[in-house]
């Protein structure tokens, strides 16, 4: 790469924004420096880091929703990026759907949240306003949801988990908030669900059942594609039309009748046209246009548009990569596709489907957008950010980029860098090694269980890592020699090289450099993020029932006062200052609140206008706190500059 290319790469990785955060509609393209912050390290947010699972086209925007929890808005005509919203859980989306007008979004979380299970939510979207963040709607303790549907107008969302049907609803009268409710309707075992205003369509193998969610009867059933397994369903808002696609590429459209007529005819509907083949690949999605004229079909490598009256093919567009979703605008002039690699493509369609334009790619995985997993200061007052793409980015204290240490040629990720830049801790998922810099000589290598966490002390003299998922091991960074072993299955270094460790359902323990263990929080039924003081006596945890709770020497001291703080999202990261006088609590909504541990009162609050979910928070000397976020940035906050 040329020097100019390296400079451009560093610029994208460490985009710097000044004090003026008011940048009009595109203000989220370069993330602003919030009030009270002295530096932000990060880049542009104009793409998906996960799969583009849902797309929609409105009069003004092309909209895409990704598995990582981001929703992007592009100008439909100019293709310029206009806004990005974070709308999900920290673990991201397992399933996500957009209403046709892109005003509502439904999702279910990828990961279980606490012990309650997966989260299912329905929320309102406004391009340039913070989305209303719902508390959980429904949880599935043991079963991962397998299908999700939202009706065209976004009034209802339905999902299937373990054969049960869950439902959420929201009125159309509110644009920025959504009333939510939930019910679970017992049903025959189903794999797919499609939603209308009054009915749902459920598919189990080749069989479709049309039901009213409020009733517990068996509904009306038929096999629209014969023995072909159903892989896609669509139900019109009035529940009168059903479209279905199968595992061998066949698609059909049916006109449904009401229950009384179906009872006499012994059939829930009649075909509008005989099922037709759109190639041989599995149908991913199918939808009828609002005027009922066209049927849009998505397959892994193509988009097919059919005449809804005859089934004749009007348009077929080959798509590179793995297609997950597609949408056709109401005026049939814009076609959009979302892919598994996170990219979103747009085509202009001529009148009468005479031809399509060349493909415009709006979003690809940007190298600048990787979740920052750890942050530390380095020599000269700079900062080092370790990201989940395996790189460590080093910059000056004013945000100027200095260096990017990429993943090694063998794929080993860079986990941390020594403050003086002399060594890098790396992991390839099977082993852990410490490399000297700048030459890259390997000082030592040890075996590492897949997914096991590891951390480097702030002075780079010791390494903590889990062994067999049962014991926490402290190593000498000079030669990899074991210094101490202790129970535990999590490791991260705090001030002075001490670190807390905990196991599932186990107490929170503090371990010093010599391996001495002190139980700070006794075994509790359920708690999330946790942090310890330097001496290991004080701890703060996120208790599901009581919010933020502080412990001293294993006993509850007080509940921190969160009532007077406008708290957005879930508490995702905690830190305790070296002297134990302050607690920093950050959220999935981008907020940072500082508490006085003596009184429990909130003494300072910072808000990131980008609303980036915080993944880590660290106290530094000089009254500063650093946060890492899922937008690939790190922010250094000055407590003396807290907004009044």
C-alpha positions as CSV (number, residue, x, y, z in Angstrom):
1,X,0.0,0.0,0.0
2,X,1.3,3.5,-0.8
3,X,1.9,6.2,1.7
4,X,-1.2,8.0,0.5
5,X,-3.2,4.8,1.0
6,X,-1.9,4.3,4.5
7,X,-2.8,7.9,5.3
8,X,-6.3,7.4,4.0
9,X,-6.7,4.2,6.0
10,X,-5.6,5.9,9.2
11,X,-8.0,8.8,8.5
12,X,-10.9,6.4,8.1
13,X,-10.0,4.5,11.2
14,X,-9.5,7.6,13.4
15,X,-12.0,10.1,12.0
16,X,-11.9,13.2,14.3
17,X,-14.9,15.4,14.9
18,X,-14.6,18.9,16.5
19,X,-16.8,20.5,19.1
20,X,-19.6,21.3,16.7
21,X,-21.9,18.2,16.8
22,X,-24.6,19.8,14.7
23,X,-24.0,18.6,11.2
24,X,-27.5,18.4,9.7
25,X,-29.1,15.2,8.5
26,X,-25.8,13.4,7.9
27,X,-24.5,14.1,11.4
28,X,-24.0,10.4,12.2
29,X,-21.7,9.8,9.2
30,X,-18.7,11.1,11.2
31,X,-19.4,10.6,14.9
32,X,-19.4,13.8,16.9
33,X,-17.3,14.5,20.0
34,X,-19.9,14.7,22.8
35,X,-20.1,17.5,25.4
36,X,-17.6,16.7,28.2
37,X,-15.3,14.6,26.0
38,X,-11.7,15.5,25.2
39,X,-11.2,13.0,22.4
40,X,-13.0,10.5,20.3
41,X,-11.2,7.7,18.4
42,X,-13.3,6.2,15.7
43,X,-14.6,6.1,12.1
44,X,-17.5,6.6,9.9
45,X,-20.6,4.5,10.5
46,X,-22.1,3.9,7.0
47,X,-22.4,0.2,6.8
48,X,-23.4,-3.1,8.5
49,X,-20.9,-5.2,10.5
50,X,-23.4,-8.0,10.4
51,X,-25.8,-9.4,7.8
52,X,-28.3,-7.0,6.1
53,X,-31.4,-9.0,7.1
54,X,-34.2,-6.6,6.1
55,X,-34.6,-3.9,3.5
56,X,-37.4,-1.4,2.6
57,X,-37.9,1.4,0.1
58,X,-39.9,4.6,1.0
59,X,-40.6,7.7,-1.0
60,X,-37.4,9.3,0.3
61,X,-35.2,6.5,1.7
62,X,-33.6,3.2,1.1
63,X,-33.6,1.5,4.6
64,X,-31.7,-1.6,5.8
65,X,-31.6,-3.3,9.1
66,X,-28.6,-5.5,10.2
67,X,-28.0,-8.4,12.5
68,X,-25.7,-6.2,14.6
69,X,-28.6,-3.9,15.5
70,X,-28.0,-1.0,13.2
71,X,-30.6,0.6,10.9
72,X,-29.2,2.7,8.0
73,X,-31.1,5.3,6.0
74,X,-29.8,6.4,2.5
75,X,-31.3,9.0,0.2
76,X,-33.2,7.1,-2.4
77,X,-32.2,9.3,-5.3
78,X,-28.6,10.4,-4.5
79,X,-27.7,7.2,-2.6
80,X,-26.0,9.4,0.1
81,X,-25.9,8.0,3.6
82,X,-28.3,10.1,5.8
83,X,-28.6,8.5,9.2
84,X,-27.9,5.4,11.3
85,X,-29.8,4.2,14.4
86,X,-28.9,1.5,16.9
87,X,-32.1,-0.4,17.8
88,X,-31.0,-3.7,19.2
89,X,-29.6,-5.7,22.1
90,X,-25.9,-5.8,22.8
91,X,-25.6,-9.3,21.3
92,X,-27.4,-8.2,18.1
93,X,-30.4,-9.6,16.2
94,X,-31.1,-13.2,15.5
95,X,-34.1,-12.1,13.3
96,X,-35.2,-8.6,12.2
97,X,-38.0,-7.4,10.0
98,X,-39.1,-4.0,8.7
99,X,-42.6,-2.9,7.9
100,X,-43.0,-1.9,4.2
101,X,-43.1,1.9,5.1
102,X,-40.0,1.4,7.3
103,X,-41.7,3.1,10.3
104,X,-41.7,0.0,12.4
105,X,-39.1,-2.6,13.2
106,X,-39.4,-6.0,14.9
107,X,-36.5,-8.1,16.2
108,X,-35.6,-10.9,18.5
109,X,-32.2,-10.9,20.1
110,X,-29.4,-13.2,19.1
111,X,-28.3,-14.0,22.6
112,X,-30.2,-14.8,25.8
113,X,-30.5,-11.8,28.1
114,X,-29.8,-12.8,31.7
115,X,-31.5,-16.1,32.4
116,X,-34.8,-14.9,31.0
117,X,-34.0,-15.8,27.5
118,X,-34.3,-14.1,24.1
119,X,-35.8,-10.6,23.8
120,X,-38.6,-9.9,21.3
121,X,-39.4,-6.2,20.5
122,X,-41.5,-4.0,18.3
123,X,-40.5,-0.3,18.0
124,X,-41.0,2.9,16.0
125,X,-38.3,4.3,13.7
126,X,-37.8,8.0,12.7
127,X,-34.7,8.6,10.5
128,X,-33.1,11.4,12.5
129,X,-34.5,10.8,16.0
130,X,-33.3,8.4,18.7
131,X,-35.5,5.3,18.4
132,X,-37.8,4.5,21.4
133,X,-36.0,1.8,23.2
134,X,-38.5,-0.7,24.6
135,X,-38.0,-2.7,27.7
136,X,-38.3,-6.4,27.0
137,X,-41.6,-7.6,25.6
138,X,-41.3,-11.4,25.8
139,X,-38.7,-13.9,26.7
140,X,-38.1,-17.5,25.7
141,X,-36.0,-19.1,28.4
142,X,-35.0,-22.3,26.6
143,X,-35.9,-21.9,22.9
144,X,-34.3,-19.8,20.2
145,X,-37.0,-18.1,18.1
146,X,-37.0,-19.5,14.6
147,X,-39.3,-17.2,12.6
148,X,-40.4,-13.5,12.8
149,X,-43.0,-11.5,10.9
150,X,-44.3,-8.0,10.9
151,X,-47.4,-6.9,9.0
152,X,-47.1,-4.3,6.2
153,X,-48.2,-1.4,8.4
154,X,-46.1,-2.5,11.4
155,X,-49.0,-2.8,13.8
156,X,-48.2,-6.4,14.8
157,X,-45.2,-8.6,15.2
158,X,-45.3,-12.3,15.6
159,X,-42.6,-14.8,16.3
160,X,-42.3,-18.6,16.8
161,X,-40.3,-20.3,19.5
162,X,-40.6,-23.9,20.3
163,X,-43.8,-24.1,18.2
164,X,-45.5,-21.4,20.3
165,X,-46.7,-18.1,18.8
166,X,-45.7,-14.8,20.4
167,X,-47.3,-11.5,19.5
168,X,-46.6,-7.8,20.1
169,X,-48.7,-4.8,18.9
170,X,-48.3,-1.1,18.6
171,X,-50.7,1.7,17.5
172,X,-50.0,3.7,14.3
173,X,-50.9,7.0,15.9
174,X,-47.4,7.4,17.6
175,X,-44.3,8.0,15.5
176,X,-41.7,8.0,18.3
177,X,-43.0,5.5,20.8
178,X,-44.8,2.3,20.8
179,X,-47.2,0.8,23.3
180,X,-46.4,-2.8,23.5
181,X,-48.2,-6.0,24.7
182,X,-47.6,-9.7,24.4
183,X,-49.5,-12.9,24.3
184,X,-48.5,-16.5,23.6
185,X,-50.9,-18.6,21.6
186,X,-50.7,-22.3,21.7
187,X,-50.5,-23.7,18.2
188,X,-49.4,-26.8,16.3
189,X,-45.7,-26.9,15.8
190,X,-44.6,-24.3,13.2
191,X,-41.5,-23.2,11.4
192,X,-42.6,-20.0,9.7
193,X,-45.1,-17.2,10.4
194,X,-46.6,-14.4,8.3
195,X,-48.8,-11.6,9.6
196,X,-51.9,-9.8,8.5
197,X,-54.3,-7.5,10.6
198,X,-56.5,-10.3,11.8
199,X,-54.9,-13.6,10.9
200,X,-51.5,-15.3,10.8
201,X,-50.2,-17.9,8.5
202,X,-48.1,-20.7,10.0
203,X,-46.1,-23.2,8.1
204,X,-45.0,-26.6,9.3
205,X,-43.1,-28.4,6.5
206,X,-45.4,-28.3,3.5
207,X,-48.5,-27.5,5.4
208,X,-49.9,-23.9,5.9
209,X,-52.4,-23.2,8.7
210,X,-54.4,-19.9,8.7
211,X,-55.4,-18.8,12.2
212,X,-56.7,-16.0,14.2
213,X,-54.3,-15.4,17.1
214,X,-57.0,-14.7,19.6
215,X,-58.6,-18.2,19.0
216,X,-57.3,-21.5,20.1
217,X,-58.9,-23.6,17.4
218,X,-57.0,-25.6,14.8
219,X,-57.5,-23.0,12.0
220,X,-57.7,-23.8,8.3
221,X,-54.9,-25.9,6.7
222,X,-53.8,-26.8,3.2
223,X,-50.6,-27.7,1.3
224,X,-50.1,-24.9,-1.3
225,X,-47.0,-26.4,-3.0
226,X,-47.8,-30.0,-2.6
227,X,-45.0,-31.9,-0.9
228,X,-42.5,-29.1,-1.3
229,X,-41.2,-27.7,2.0
230,X,-42.3,-24.1,2.6
231,X,-39.5,-21.6,3.2
232,X,-41.2,-18.2,2.8
233,X,-44.7,-16.9,3.6
234,X,-46.5,-13.5,3.1
235,X,-50.0,-12.6,4.2
236,X,-51.8,-9.4,3.0
237,X,-52.8,-6.8,5.6
238,X,-56.5,-7.7,5.1
239,X,-55.6,-11.4,5.4
240,X,-57.2,-12.2,2.0
241,X,-54.1,-13.0,0.0
242,X,-51.3,-15.5,0.8
243,X,-48.0,-15.9,-1.1
244,X,-45.7,-18.8,-0.5
245,X,-42.3,-20.0,-1.7
246,X,-40.6,-23.4,-1.3
247,X,-37.3,-25.2,-1.0
248,X,-37.2,-26.0,-4.7
249,X,-37.8,-22.5,-6.0
250,X,-41.6,-22.7,-6.6
251,X,-43.8,-19.7,-5.8
252,X,-47.6,-19.4,-5.7
253,X,-50.4,-16.9,-4.8
254,X,-53.7,-17.8,-3.2
255,X,-56.9,-15.8,-2.5
256,X,-58.2,-16.8,0.9
257,X,-61.8,-17.0,2.0
258,X,-63.5,-16.6,5.4
259,X,-64.1,-19.4,7.8
260,X,-67.7,-20.0,6.8
261,X,-66.9,-20.4,3.1
262,X,-63.9,-22.5,3.8
263,X,-66.0,-24.9,5.9
264,X,-68.4,-25.5,3.0
265,X,-65.7,-25.7,0.3
266,X,-63.3,-27.6,2.6
267,X,-60.5,-25.3,1.3
268,X,-59.2,-22.1,2.8
269,X,-58.6,-20.5,-0.7
270,X,-58.1,-20.8,-4.4
271,X,-54.9,-20.2,-6.4
272,X,-54.6,-17.0,-8.4
273,X,-52.2,-18.9,-10.7
274,X,-50.6,-22.3,-10.6
275,X,-47.3,-22.4,-8.7
276,X,-44.4,-21.4,-11.0
277,X,-40.7,-22.1,-10.7
278,X,-38.3,-19.1,-10.1
279,X,-35.2,-21.3,-10.7
280,X,-34.3,-24.1,-8.4
281,X,-32.9,-22.4,-5.3
282,X,-34.7,-22.0,-2.0
283,X,-37.1,-19.0,-1.8
284,X,-35.9,-16.7,1.0
285,X,-38.8,-14.2,0.9
286,X,-41.9,-13.4,-1.2
287,X,-44.2,-10.3,-1.1
288,X,-47.1,-8.9,-3.1
289,X,-47.0,-5.2,-4.0
290,X,-49.5,-2.9,-2.4
291,X,-51.5,-2.5,-5.6
292,X,-51.5,-6.3,-6.1
293,X,-49.8,-6.2,-9.5
294,X,-46.5,-7.8,-8.8
295,X,-44.9,-10.5,-6.7
296,X,-41.3,-10.0,-5.6
297,X,-39.3,-13.2,-4.8
298,X,-35.8,-13.4,-3.2
299,X,-33.5,-16.4,-3.7
300,X,-29.9,-16.7,-2.6
301,X,-28.5,-15.5,-5.9
302,X,-31.4,-13.7,-7.7
303,X,-34.4,-11.5,-7.4
304,X,-37.5,-12.4,-9.5
305,X,-40.5,-10.2,-10.1
306,X,-43.7,-11.9,-11.3
307,X,-47.0,-10.7,-12.7
308,X,-49.4,-11.3,-9.8
309,X,-52.3,-12.2,-12.1
310,X,-50.6,-14.7,-14.4
311,X,-47.4,-15.7,-12.7
312,X,-45.4,-14.6,-15.7
313,X,-41.9,-13.4,-15.1
314,X,-41.4,-9.7,-15.5
315,X,-37.9,-9.3,-14.2
316,X,-34.9,-11.4,-13.1
317,X,-31.8,-9.8,-11.5
318,X,-28.8,-11.9,-10.7
319,X,-27.2,-11.0,-7.3
320,X,-23.7,-11.8,-6.3
321,X,-23.1,-13.0,-2.8
322,X,-25.8,-14.5,-0.5
323,X,-29.1,-12.6,-0.8
324,X,-31.2,-12.5,2.4
325,X,-33.9,-9.9,1.7
326,X,-35.2,-7.7,-1.1
327,X,-37.8,-5.0,-1.6
328,X,-39.4,-3.2,-4.6
329,X,-40.7,0.4,-4.2
330,X,-44.4,1.1,-4.6
331,X,-43.8,2.9,-7.9
332,X,-41.8,-0.1,-9.1
333,X,-38.8,2.1,-9.9
334,X,-36.3,1.0,-7.2
335,X,-35.2,-2.5,-6.3
336,X,-33.1,-3.1,-3.2
337,X,-31.3,-6.2,-1.9
338,X,-29.6,-7.1,1.4
339,X,-26.9,-9.7,1.7
340,X,-25.3,-11.9,4.3
341,X,-22.0,-10.0,4.0
342,X,-23.8,-6.8,5.2
343,X,-23.8,-5.1,1.8
344,X,-27.0,-3.4,0.4
345,X,-27.5,-2.9,-3.4
346,X,-29.9,-0.7,-5.3
347,X,-31.1,-0.9,-8.9
348,X,-33.2,1.7,-10.8
349,X,-35.9,-0.1,-12.7
350,X,-37.3,1.3,-16.0
351,X,-41.0,1.7,-16.6
352,X,-42.6,-1.7,-17.4
353,X,-39.5,-3.5,-16.2
354,X,-37.9,-2.9,-19.6
355,X,-34.4,-2.8,-18.0
356,X,-32.5,-2.2,-14.8
357,X,-29.6,0.1,-14.2
358,X,-26.2,-1.1,-13.1
359,X,-25.9,-2.1,-9.5
360,X,-25.2,0.5,-6.8
361,X,-23.6,-0.9,-3.6
362,X,-24.6,1.4,-0.7
363,X,-23.0,-0.6,2.1
364,X,-20.1,-3.0,2.5
365,X,-18.4,-4.1,5.7
366,X,-16.4,-1.0,6.7
367,X,-13.0,-1.7,8.3
368,X,-13.6,1.3,10.6
369,X,-16.7,-0.2,12.2
370,X,-15.6,-2.9,14.6
371,X,-16.6,-3.2,18.2
372,X,-13.9,-1.9,20.5
373,X,-13.4,-4.5,23.2
374,X,-10.7,-2.8,25.4
375,X,-9.0,0.5,25.7
376,X,-5.8,1.6,27.5
377,X,-3.4,4.6,27.7
378,X,0.0,4.3,26.2
379,X,3.2,6.2,26.5
380,X,3.0,9.9,25.8
381,X,-0.6,10.2,26.8
382,X,-1.9,8.3,23.8
383,X,-4.6,5.7,23.7
384,X,-4.8,2.1,22.4
385,X,-8.1,0.5,21.3
386,X,-8.4,-3.3,20.8
387,X,-11.2,-4.1,18.3
388,X,-13.1,-7.3,17.5
389,X,-11.5,-7.4,14.0
390,X,-8.3,-8.4,15.7
391,X,-6.5,-5.1,15.3
392,X,-5.2,-2.6,17.9
393,X,-5.4,1.1,16.9
394,X,-3.0,3.5,18.5
395,X,-3.5,7.3,18.5
396,X,-2.4,10.4,20.3
397,X,-4.4,11.9,23.1
398,X,-5.9,14.5,20.7
399,X,-7.3,11.8,18.5
400,X,-4.6,11.9,15.8
401,X,-3.9,8.4,14.5
402,X,-0.4,7.0,14.9
403,X,-0.5,3.3,14.1
404,X,-2.8,0.3,13.4
405,X,-1.5,-3.1,14.4
406,X,-3.5,-5.6,12.3
407,X,-4.3,-9.2,12.9
408,X,-1.3,-11.5,12.2
409,X,-0.9,-13.4,8.8
410,X,-2.1,-16.6,10.5
411,X,-5.3,-14.8,11.7
412,X,-4.2,-14.3,15.3
413,X,-6.0,-11.3,16.8
414,X,-4.3,-8.5,18.6
415,X,-5.8,-8.3,22.1
416,X,-3.7,-5.7,23.8
417,X,-0.6,-3.6,23.5
418,X,2.0,-2.8,26.2
419,X,1.9,0.9,27.3
420,X,5.4,1.4,25.9
421,X,4.5,-0.4,22.7
422,X,7.1,-3.1,23.3
423,X,4.8,-6.1,23.1
424,X,1.4,-7.2,21.7
425,X,-0.8,-10.0,23.1
426,X,-2.3,-12.1,20.4
427,X,-4.7,-15.1,20.2
428,X,-5.7,-17.3,17.2
429,X,-8.5,-19.1,19.2
430,X,-6.3,-22.1,20.0
431,X,-3.2,-20.5,21.5
432,X,-2.1,-17.3,23.2
433,X,1.2,-15.6,22.5
434,X,3.1,-12.5,23.4
435,X,5.1,-10.9,20.6
436,X,7.9,-8.4,20.9
437,X,7.7,-5.3,18.8
438,X,8.6,-4.1,16.3
439,X,10.2,-7.3,15.0
440,X,7.3,-9.6,16.0
441,X,9.5,-12.2,17.7
442,X,7.3,-14.6,19.8
443,X,8.3,-14.5,23.5
444,X,6.1,-17.5,24.5
445,X,3.0,-19.4,23.4
446,X,0.5,-21.4,25.5
447,X,-2.6,-23.4,24.6
448,X,-5.9,-21.6,24.9
449,X,-9.4,-22.9,25.0
450,X,-11.7,-21.6,22.2
451,X,-13.4,-18.4,23.3
452,X,-11.4,-18.1,26.5
453,X,-10.8,-14.5,27.6
454,X,-7.3,-13.2,28.2
455,X,-5.9,-9.8,29.3
456,X,-2.6,-8.0,29.7
457,X,-1.8,-6.0,32.9
458,X,-1.4,-2.2,32.6
459,X,2.3,-2.4,33.1
460,X,2.6,-5.4,30.7
461,X,4.3,-7.6,33.3
462,X,1.6,-10.2,33.7
463,X,-1.1,-11.9,31.7
464,X,-4.4,-13.4,32.9
465,X,-6.2,-16.2,31.1
466,X,-8.7,-19.0,31.8
467,X,-7.7,-22.6,31.8
468,X,-10.2,-25.3,30.8
469,X,-13.0,-22.9,31.6
470,X,-12.6,-23.6,35.3
471,X,-9.5,-21.9,36.6
472,X,-8.0,-18.4,36.2
473,X,-4.3,-18.4,35.5
474,X,-1.8,-15.6,36.1
475,X,1.3,-15.7,33.9
476,X,4.6,-13.8,33.9
477,X,4.6,-11.8,30.7
478,X,8.4,-12.2,30.3
479,X,8.4,-16.0,29.9
480,X,4.8,-17.3,30.2
481,X,5.6,-18.9,33.6
482,X,2.5,-19.6,35.7
483,X,2.5,-17.4,38.8
484,X,-0.9,-18.4,40.3
485,X,-4.1,-20.4,39.6
486,X,-7.5,-19.7,41.1
487,X,-11.2,-20.7,40.3
488,X,-13.0,-18.5,37.8
489,X,-13.9,-18.2,34.2
490,X,-13.5,-14.6,33.3
491,X,-10.5,-12.2,33.3
492,X,-9.9,-8.5,32.7
493,X,-7.3,-6.3,34.3
494,X,-8.1,-3.3,36.4
495,X,-6.0,-0.7,38.0
496,X,-2.8,-1.9,39.7
497,X,-3.1,-5.2,37.8
498,X,-5.9,-6.6,39.9
499,X,-8.9,-8.2,38.2
500,X,-12.3,-9.6,39.1
501,X,-13.3,-13.1,38.0
502,X,-16.7,-14.9,38.1
503,X,-18.3,-18.0,36.8
504,X,-21.9,-18.7,35.8
505,X,-23.9,-18.7,39.0
506,X,-20.7,-18.3,41.0
507,X,-19.7,-15.5,43.3
508,X,-17.7,-12.5,42.1
509,X,-14.1,-12.8,43.3
510,X,-11.1,-10.4,43.3
511,X,-7.7,-11.9,42.6
512,X,-4.4,-10.0,43.2
513,X,-1.1,-10.5,41.4
514,X,0.0,-13.3,43.7
515,X,-3.2,-15.3,43.2
516,X,-4.8,-14.4,46.5
517,X,-8.6,-14.5,46.2
518,X,-11.2,-12.5,48.0
519,X,-14.9,-13.0,47.4
520,X,-16.4,-9.6,46.9
521,X,-20.0,-10.5,45.9
522,X,-21.5,-13.8,47.2
523,X,-23.2,-16.2,44.7
524,X,-26.4,-14.5,43.6
525,X,-29.3,-15.8,41.4
526,X,-28.6,-13.3,38.6
527,X,-26.4,-10.3,37.9
528,X,-24.8,-8.8,34.8
529,X,-21.9,-6.4,34.5
530,X,-19.6,-6.2,37.5
531,X,-16.5,-4.3,38.6
532,X,-14.1,-4.2,41.6
533,X,-12.0,-1.6,43.3
534,X,-8.2,-1.7,43.3
535,X,-8.0,-3.3,46.8
536,X,-10.8,-5.8,46.0
537,X,-13.0,-4.8,48.9
538,X,-15.6,-2.8,47.0
539,X,-17.6,-4.1,44.1
540,X,-20.6,-2.9,42.0
541,X,-22.9,-5.2,40.0
542,X,-26.0,-4.9,37.9
543,X,-28.7,-6.7,39.8
544,X,-31.7,-7.6,37.6
545,X,-34.2,-6.8,40.4
546,X,-32.5,-3.9,42.2
547,X,-30.4,-2.0,39.6
548,X,-26.9,-1.0,40.6
549,X,-25.8,-2.5,43.9
550,X,-22.5,-1.9,45.7
551,X,-20.9,-4.5,48.0
552,X,-18.1,-4.1,50.5
553,X,-16.3,-7.2,51.8
554,X,-19.2,-9.4,50.5
555,X,-22.0,-7.4,52.1
556,X,-24.5,-5.1,50.4
557,X,-23.7,-1.4,51.1
558,X,-26.3,0.5,49.1
559,X,-28.3,0.7,46.0
560,X,-27.1,3.5,43.7
561,X,-29.6,6.2,42.9
562,X,-30.8,5.7,39.3
563,X,-34.2,7.3,39.8
564,X,-33.2,10.8,39.0
565,X,-31.2,9.8,35.9
566,X,-32.8,9.5,32.5
567,X,-31.4,6.0,31.8
568,X,-31.5,4.8,28.2
569,X,-30.9,1.1,27.4
570,X,-29.4,-1.5,29.6
571,X,-26.4,-1.1,31.9
572,X,-23.6,-2.8,29.8
573,X,-20.3,-1.8,31.5
574,X,-19.1,-0.8,35.0
575,X,-15.9,0.5,36.5
576,X,-14.7,1.5,40.0
577,X,-12.1,4.3,40.5
578,X,-8.8,3.4,42.1
579,X,-9.8,5.0,45.4
580,X,-13.2,3.3,45.4
581,X,-14.9,6.8,45.6
582,X,-16.6,6.7,42.2
583,X,-18.5,4.2,40.1
584,X,-18.8,4.7,36.3
585,X,-21.9,3.0,34.7
586,X,-22.4,3.0,31.0
587,X,-25.4,1.8,28.9
588,X,-26.3,0.3,25.6
589,X,-27.9,3.7,24.8
590,X,-24.5,5.5,25.0
591,X,-24.9,7.1,28.4
592,X,-22.2,7.4,31.0
593,X,-23.1,8.2,34.6
594,X,-20.7,8.7,37.5
595,X,-21.9,7.8,41.1
596,X,-20.5,8.7,44.5
597,X,-20.1,5.4,46.4
598,X,-20.5,7.1,49.8
599,X,-23.9,8.6,49.1
600,X,-25.1,6.6,46.1
601,X,-26.0,9.8,44.2
602,X,-25.3,10.5,40.6
603,X,-22.6,13.3,40.4
604,X,-22.1,13.5,36.7
605,X,-23.8,12.4,33.5
606,X,-22.5,12.3,29.9
607,X,-24.5,11.5,26.8
608,X,-23.1,10.3,23.5
609,X,-25.3,11.8,20.7
610,X,-24.4,8.8,18.5
611,X,-26.2,6.5,21.0
612,X,-23.4,3.9,20.6
613,X,-23.8,0.8,22.8
614,X,-20.9,0.9,25.4
615,X,-18.9,-2.3,25.7
616,X,-16.2,-1.2,28.2
617,X,-15.5,1.6,30.6
618,X,-12.2,2.4,32.3
619,X,-11.0,5.0,34.9
620,X,-7.8,6.8,34.1
621,X,-5.6,9.2,36.1
622,X,-6.3,12.9,36.1
623,X,-10.1,12.6,36.5
624,X,-10.7,11.0,33.1
625,X,-12.9,8.0,32.0
626,X,-12.7,6.1,28.7
627,X,-15.5,4.2,27.1
628,X,-15.5,1.7,24.2
629,X,-18.5,1.2,22.0
630,X,-20.0,-1.0,19.4
631,X,-19.6,1.7,16.7
632,X,-15.9,1.1,16.7
633,X,-14.9,4.1,18.7
634,X,-13.4,5.0,22.1
635,X,-14.2,8.3,23.9
636,X,-12.1,9.9,26.6
637,X,-14.3,11.9,29.0
638,X,-13.1,14.6,31.5
639,X,-15.1,14.6,34.7
640,X,-14.3,18.3,35.2
641,X,-16.2,19.0,32.0
642,X,-19.4,17.2,32.8
643,X,-22.5,19.0,31.5
644,X,-24.3,21.0,34.1
